[in-house]
Amino acid sequence: MKLLFDQNLSHRLVQSLQKEYPASRHVREVGLQEASDAVVWQYAAQQGYAIVTKDADFHQRSFLFGHPPKVIWVRVGNAPTAMIEALLRRRAGDVASFLFSPESAFLILD
């Protein structure tokens, strides 16, 4: 499963969640740490990534433009990275179902 973690999430999630989400990357790994949402959106769509974010702007962009890319909104406030990691690990089955669903464009994890 190819996830692209947005700049508002720790780059350490890529390594710690490698088993559950292989081939995932962080925006800083692909030179997009300072990129606008539009650029991240375009990159994810072109490269086959789903965007994982805490940014509500991607929620609105998803409704406006549809998919690809798919968007996973992690709505946990100011949670530590360990809590976000645990959430993504616990919900890996839901994420997989979402990613493989041709109709689904947006998933909220909270």
PESULWO-V703279 format. One record per residue. N is the residue number from 1. RES is the residue in one small letter. PHI is phi in radians with two decimals (* if undefined). D_FIRST is the distance of its C-alpha to the first C-alpha in whole Angstrom. Layout:
# PESULWO-V703279
N,RES,PHI,D_FIRST + N,RES,PHI,D_FIRST
This chain:
# PESULWO-V703279
1,m,*,0 + 2,k,-1.73,4 + 3,l,-1.93,6 + 4,l,-2.00,10 + 5,f,-1.39,12 + 6,d,-1.24,16 + 7,q,-1.09,19 + 8,n,-1.46,20 + 9,l,-2.04,18 + 10,s,-1.17,18 + 11,h,-1.15,17 + 12,r,-1.18,17 + 13,l,-1.10,14 + 14,v,-1.01,12 + 15,q,-1.24,14 + 16,s,-1.22,14 + 17,l,-1.91,11 + 18,q,-1.01,10 + 19,k,-1.13,10 + 20,e,-1.38,8 + 21,y,-2.30,5 + 22,p,-1.12,6 + 23,a,1.23,6 + 24,s,-1.45,7 + 25,r,-2.48,11 + 26,h,-1.85,14 + 27,v,-0.97,16 + 28,r,-1.22,19 + 29,e,-1.24,17 + 30,v,-1.96,17 + 31,g,1.32,20 + 32,l,-2.01,20 + 33,q,-1.09,21 + 34,e,-1.89,24 + 35,a,-1.31,23 + 36,s,-1.24,24 + 37,d,-1.00,21 + 38,a,-1.09,22 + 39,v,-1.22,21 + 40,v,-1.07,18 + 41,w,-1.00,17 + 42,q,-1.11,18 + 43,y,-1.06,16 + 44,a,-1.06,13 + 45,a,-1.10,14 + 46,q,-1.21,15 + 47,q,-1.73,12 + 48,g,1.38,10 + 49,y,-1.69,8 + 50,a,-1.71,9 + 51,i,-1.50,11 + 52,v,-1.91,12 + 53,t,-2.61,16 + 54,k,-1.90,19 + 55,d,-1.55,21 + 56,a,-1.15,22 + 57,d,-1.07,23 + 58,f,-1.22,19 + 59,h,-1.04,20 + 60,q,-1.15,23 + 61,r,-1.08,22 + 62,s,-1.10,19 + 63,f,-1.18,22 + 64,l,-1.26,24 + 65,f,-1.90,22 + 66,g,1.25,20 + 67,h,-2.18,16 + 68,p,-1.35,14 + 69,p,-1.47,13 + 70,k,-1.38,12 + 71,v,-2.24,13 + 72,i,-1.99,13 + 73,w,-1.70,16 + 74,v,-1.57,17 + 75,r,-1.79,20 + 76,v,-2.26,22 + 77,g,1.15,25 + 78,n,-1.61,25 + 79,a,-1.34,24 + 80,p,-1.19,23 + 81,t,-0.99,20 + 82,a,-1.05,20 + 83,m,-1.22,20 + 84,i,-1.16,17 + 85,e,-1.03,15 + 86,a,-1.08,17 + 87,l,-1.08,16 + 88,l,-1.14,12 + 89,r,-1.22,13 + 90,r,-1.12,15 + 91,r,-1.75,13 + 92,a,-1.00,10 + 93,g,-1.13,11 + 94,d,-1.14,12 + 95,v,-1.12,9 + 96,a,-1.07,7 + 97,s,-1.05,11 + 98,f,-1.07,11 + 99,l,-1.14,8 + 100,f,-1.56,9 + 101,s,-1.43,13 + 102,p,-1.18,15 + 103,e,-1.55,17 + 104,s,-1.33,15 + 105,a,-2.14,15 + 106,f,-2.53,15 + 107,l,-2.30,15 + 108,i,-1.82,17 + 109,l,-2.01,17 + 110,d,-2.51,20
